[in-house]
Amino acid sequence: MEAISGLLSAFGLSTAAGLNAYLPLLTVGVLTRLGVIQLASPFDWLAHPIVLLIIAALAVLDFVGDKVPAADSVLHAVGVVIHPIAGAILFLSANSELGTVHPLLAGLAGVVLAGGTHLARASVRPVATAATGGTANPVLSLIEDGIALVVSVLAVLLPVLAALFVALLVFILWRTLPRLMRPWRERERAARLN
């Protein structure tokens, strides 16, 4: 049961890293620092005070920058590299104590989960920007940050609930995204015909 819990935790943390690379790292570091969880070496460096300060500073910069329409595009481009790396670190750190998954496979799983989530997130932004003139981007960013924080905390404390929450979000997106994109696609099609 502990192995399944560890995998669900790794799954949740890596998925959350696709939405916000820094909040899951900060969550794991702070909870380790508080003694709520323990990270095996070499991942215990995430709880070092200097590392926590650096991650916190990056989280604040990302939080503010992602609310600014021009800066959010740059952050999403850089995020193609940052988010998968954070996902790999988080999957490896959650799996390191149990060792249920080979480290290479664990790192790859983290890259795929965080990278896939980030690419899905980054592909929705242009649609929102085009449909609302960029006014919805700060709201979407705030929602993404909130979801990343909730999933991160749940992944550590209640991994099964985190996995269910992520599955519910994927289902909701799968059902609603085509409807949300339809007006944008119709405008694009009309623009090409003119």
NUGU-393787 format. One line per field, with one value per residue: x, y, z of N, C-alpha, C in turn; residue number from 1. Coordinates in steps of 0.05 Angstrom, whole numbers. Each point is the difference from the previous one (the first is absolute). Layout:
REM residues N
n.east [X|...]
n.north [Y|...]
n.up [Z|...]
ca.east [X|...]
ca.north [Y|...]
ca.up [Z|...]
c.east [X|...]
c.north [Y|...]
c.up [Z|...]
n [NUM|...]
//
This chain:
REM residues 194
n.east [16|23|5|-25|1|25|-10|-22|16|17|-22|-11|23|5|-25|1|23|-19|-14|16|23|-6|-26|0|21|-13|-22|13|13|-22|-15|21|2|-27|12|-17|19|11|20|3|25|6|-25|14|15|-23|7|23|5|25|-2|-12|19|17|-11|-2|25|7|-12|11|24|-3|-7|18|21|-11|-2|24|-18|18|3|-26|2|16|-15|-20|14|8|-25|4|20|-8|-23|9|19|-18|-15|23|8|-25|-2|24|-6|-24|15|17|-18|-20|10|-26|9|12|22|9|-15|8|25|-1|-11|18|19|-11|-4|22|15|-14|0|26|4|-16|12|23|-12|-10|23|10|-14|7|25|-4|-12|19|17|5|-25|-4|23|-3|-25|6|19|-18|-18|18|7|-26|-4|22|-8|-26|6|18|-16|-21|18|7|-22|-13|20|-16|-6|26|4|-19|11|24|-9|-12|23|14|-18|1|27|0|-18|14|24|-10|-18|19|12|-25|-7|22|-6|-25|10|16|-20|-16|21|3|-26|4]
n.north [-24|-1|-22|-8|4|-11|-19|-1|1|-17|-15|4|-4|-20|-8|5|-12|-13|5|-7|6|23|2|-21|12|23|-12|-15|22|16|-18|-2|26|-2|-20|10|4|-22|13|-21|-5|16|-8|-7|6|-10|-11|3|16|-2|-27|-1|17|-14|-23|11|10|-23|-11|20|-3|-26|2|19|-12|-21|21|5|9|19|2|-5|12|18|2|-1|17|15|0|1|13|21|0|-11|18|19|-8|-1|23|9|-11|8|24|-1|-9|18|6|-4|14|5|23|-12|12|-14|-20|3|5|-21|-14|11|-4|-23|-5|11|-11|-23|2|6|-19|-15|7|-3|-22|0|9|-8|-22|0|3|-17|-16|7|0|-23|9|-24|8|23|-2|-7|18|15|-8|2|24|7|-10|13|21|-1|-5|20|15|-4|4|18|13|2|-16|-17|18|4|-27|-2|19|-10|-25|12|14|-22|-13|19|1|-26|4|19|-9|-21|2|3|-19|-9|20|-6|-26|7|16|-19|-17|17|4|-26|-1|20]
n.up [0|14|-16|1|27|0|-15|15|21|-11|-6|23|12|-16|3|26|-3|-15|22|19|-12|12|-2|-17|-12|2|-9|-18|-7|0|-12|-15|-3|-2|-13|-17|-17|-9|-10|-16|7|-19|2|22|-21|-8|23|-14|21|-10|-4|25|7|-14|8|24|-4|-10|21|15|-12|2|26|3|-10|10|15|-11|-18|-2|26|0|-24|10|22|-18|-15|21|6|-27|11|13|-11|-22|3|7|-20|-13|10|-4|-24|-6|10|-12|-20|8|18|-18|-20|-1|-9|-21|10|-20|6|26|-8|-17|20|17|-18|-5|26|10|-18|2|26|-1|-17|15|22|-12|-8|24|9|-23|5|25|-9|-20|16|18|-20|12|2|-12|-11|13|-8|-25|1|11|-17|-20|11|2|-25|-9|15|-7|-25|3|15|-17|-20|18|6|-23|-7|12|18|0|-1|18|14|-6|6|21|5|-4|15|18|-2|1|19|12|-3|-11|19|17|-14|-1|17|13|-3|7|19|7|-2|12|16|-1|3|17]
ca.east [-16|18|11|-21|-3|23|-4|-21|12|18|-17|-12|20|10|-21|-1|23|-6|-15|18|24|12|-17|4|27|-1|-17|16|22|-10|-10|23|13|-17|1|-25|10|29|11|25|22|10|-22|-4|10|-23|-8|20|-11|8|-15|-28|-2|3|-25|-21|4|-8|-30|-12|5|-18|-28|-5|5|-20|-25|5|-4|24|19|-9|9|29|1|-9|21|21|-12|3|24|-1|-22|8|22|-12|-16|18|11|-21|-6|23|1|-21|5|27|-1|-11|14|-17|4|27|4|-2|-29|-13|6|-15|-28|-3|2|-24|-23|2|2|-26|-18|8|-7|-29|-5|10|-16|-25|4|-5|-29|-11|9|-15|-29|-6|20|19|-11|-4|25|6|-19|9|25|-6|-13|22|17|-16|-2|27|5|-18|9|25|-5|-14|18|17|-16|-22|6|-23|-17|14|-3|-29|-4|13|-17|-24|7|5|-26|-14|13|-6|-28|-7|19|-9|-21|13|16|-16|-2|26|5|-18|11|24|-10|-11|22|14|-18|-1]
ca.north [24|23|5|13|28|15|5|20|25|8|8|26|21|5|13|28|15|9|25|19|-16|7|-6|-27|-2|15|-16|-23|10|10|-23|-15|17|-1|-27|-14|-22|-2|-5|-14|13|27|20|16|28|17|12|18|27|17|-10|9|28|2|-9|19|24|-8|-3|27|11|-14|8|27|1|-15|17|21|-13|-4|-16|-28|-15|-6|-20|-26|-10|-10|-22|-25|-13|2|-17|-28|-5|0|-25|-23|2|-7|-29|-15|4|-15|-28|-7|-15|-26|-12|-18|4|5|29|10|-1|21|27|3|4|27|17|-3|11|29|11|-2|19|27|4|3|27|21|1|13|29|16|1|19|27|8|2|21|22|-3|7|-24|-13|1|-17|-27|-4|-3|-26|-20|0|-12|-29|-12|-1|-20|-27|-5|-7|-25|-22|-7|-9|-19|-5|-11|22|16|-14|2|28|4|-14|16|23|-9|-6|26|13|-16|5|28|14|3|21|26|7|1|28|8|-14|11|26|-6|-10|23|18|-12|2|28]
ca.up [0|1|-26|-16|10|-10|-29|-3|9|-22|-22|7|1|-27|-15|10|-11|-27|3|13|6|25|23|10|12|25|19|10|16|26|16|9|20|24|10|-8|-17|-2|-27|-1|-14|1|-3|25|-5|-5|26|9|1|-23|-23|3|-6|-29|-12|7|-17|-27|1|0|-27|-19|7|-10|-29|-14|-1|-19|-26|-17|15|3|-23|5|21|-11|-18|18|15|-15|12|29|11|0|19|27|1|3|27|19|-2|12|30|12|-4|9|25|-4|-22|-15|-29|-7|-2|-27|-6|17|-11|-25|6|9|-24|-17|14|2|-27|-13|13|-8|-29|-2|12|-18|-25|6|3|-24|-5|20|-7|-24|6|20|-2|21|26|15|7|29|14|-5|14|29|2|-3|25|22|-4|5|29|12|-8|13|28|0|-8|23|24|-8|-28|-15|-6|-20|-26|-8|-8|-26|-19|-4|-16|-28|-12|-5|-23|-24|-7|-5|-18|-28|-1|4|-23|-24|-11|-9|-25|-21|-8|-16|-26|-14|-8|-23|-24|-9]
c.east [17|12|-20|-4|23|-2|-21|10|18|-16|-12|20|10|-21|-3|23|-4|-16|17|24|10|-17|3|28|0|-16|16|23|-9|-11|23|14|-16|-2|-25|8|30|8|26|21|0|-22|-6|10|-24|-9|21|-10|6|-16|-29|-3|2|-26|-22|2|-9|-30|-14|3|-19|-29|-7|2|-22|-27|2|-1|25|20|-9|8|29|3|-9|21|23|-10|1|23|-4|-21|7|23|-11|-16|18|11|-21|-7|23|1|-22|4|26|0|-8|15|-17|3|29|4|-2|-29|-15|5|-15|-30|-5|1|-25|-24|1|1|-27|-20|7|-7|-30|-8|9|-16|-27|3|-4|-30|-13|9|-15|-29|-6|19|20|-11|-5|25|7|-18|7|25|-5|-13|21|17|-15|-2|27|5|-17|10|27|-4|-14|18|18|-16|-21|3|-23|-19|12|-4|-29|-6|12|-17|-26|5|4|-27|-16|11|-7|-28|-6|19|-10|-22|12|16|-16|-3|26|7|-17|11|25|-7|-11|21|15|-16|-1|25]
c.north [25|7|14|29|17|6|21|28|11|10|28|23|7|14|29|16|9|26|23|-16|4|-7|-28|-4|14|-15|-23|9|9|-23|-18|16|-1|-28|-16|-24|-1|-7|-15|17|-10|22|16|28|18|14|20|29|17|-9|8|29|5|-9|19|25|-6|-3|27|13|-13|8|27|1|-14|15|22|-12|-4|-18|-29|-17|-8|-22|-27|-12|-12|-25|-27|-16|-2|-20|-30|-7|-1|-26|-24|0|-9|-30|-16|3|-16|-30|-9|-17|-29|-16|-20|2|6|30|11|2|21|28|5|4|28|20|-1|12|30|13|0|20|29|6|4|28|22|1|13|31|16|3|20|28|11|6|24|24|0|5|-25|-13|2|-18|-30|-7|-4|-27|-22|-2|-13|-30|-13|-2|-22|-28|-7|-9|-27|-23|-9|-12|-21|-7|-11|22|18|-12|2|29|6|-14|15|24|-7|-6|25|14|-15|5|29|14|1|21|27|9|4|29|10|-12|11|28|-4|-9|23|19|-11|2|28|8]
c.up [0|-27|-18|8|-10|-30|-5|8|-23|-24|5|-1|-28|-17|9|-11|-28|0|12|10|29|25|10|13|27|21|12|18|28|17|11|23|26|12|-7|-18|1|-28|3|-14|-29|-1|25|-3|-5|26|11|-1|-24|-25|2|-6|-30|-13|6|-17|-29|-2|-1|-28|-20|5|-12|-31|-16|-2|-20|-28|-16|14|2|-24|2|21|-10|-18|17|15|-14|11|31|12|-1|19|28|3|5|29|20|-1|12|30|14|-2|13|26|-4|-22|-16|-30|-5|-3|-28|-9|16|-11|-26|5|9|-23|-16|13|1|-28|-14|12|-8|-29|-3|10|-19|-26|5|1|-25|-7|19|-7|-24|6|18|-2|23|28|18|10|30|16|-4|15|30|5|-1|25|23|-2|6|30|13|-7|14|29|2|-7|22|23|-6|-30|-16|-8|-21|-28|-10|-9|-27|-22|-6|-17|-30|-14|-6|-24|-26|-10|-9|-20|-29|-3|3|-24|-26|-11|-11|-27|-23|-9|-17|-28|-16|-9|-24|-26|-11|-12]
n [1|2|3|4|5|6|7|8|9|10|11|12|13|14|15|16|17|18|19|20|21|22|23|24|25|26|27|28|29|30|31|32|33|34|35|36|37|38|39|40|41|42|43|44|45|46|47|48|49|50|51|52|53|54|55|56|57|58|59|60|61|62|63|64|65|66|67|68|69|70|71|72|73|74|75|76|77|78|79|80|81|82|83|84|85|86|87|88|89|90|91|92|93|94|95|96|97|98|99|100|101|102|103|104|105|106|107|108|109|110|111|112|113|114|115|116|117|118|119|120|121|122|123|124|125|126|127|128|129|130|131|132|133|134|135|136|137|138|139|140|141|142|143|144|145|146|147|148|149|150|151|152|153|154|155|156|157|158|159|160|161|162|163|164|165|166|167|168|169|170|171|172|173|174|175|176|177|178|179|180|181|182|183|184|185|186|187|188|189|190|191|192|193|194]
//
